[in-house]
């Protein structure tokens, strides 16, 4: 399937989970900006060191750098395979960079799917997350528990609560995220590519909603 989608939504909306299901069920390549940058930081590459300087100082990674990195990643993907972009673009500048990259190759974005979730649900999801302090594997105290409480299944490392996943921090993040997302949503709305889908419920239900949208748009045969 050669469908090209951008997955949007606040932290905790389930973009990464949905992208993983789209990859498994429909063959779309899940491309996560966060994973790419985290891998570069872990390996202490030149790019990773540059990105880490911005992250640790609380600054946003410049659009030009993000677009350059993602263009390089996308250019290496198998031609003709569809994409589910998770975490990119985050700004109008990045969205324009993506448009230019696709246009240069005679391609276009099919849609930007925004996962809409009420704030209490997002707080419940995010505050329950646990991360391995050693390998970075993710868990959740309600929906994805480790076999042993507080211990990573993959490497035996200690599971921790990131500062970003504390309730007060989450609430502030969501307020900031919604404000920052408005221009990007307006951009895709003006280009008639924005589709809102409820992110409530389990991952399977969300995927089914997205699947119905794809069928209605003619992207996927019934």
Buried (B, 14 or more C-beta within 10 A) or exposed (E): BEBBBBBBBBBBBBBBBBBBBBBEEBEBBBBBBEBBBBBBBEEEEEBBEBBBEBBEEEEEBBBEBBBBBBBEBBEEEEEEEBBBBBBBBBBBBBBBBBBEBBEEEEBEBBBBBBBEBEBEBBBBBBBBBBBBEBEBBEBBBEEEBBEEEEBBBEEEBEBBEEEEBEEEBBBEBBEEBEEEBEEBBEBBBEEEBBBBBEBBEEBEEBBEBBBEBBEEEEBBEE
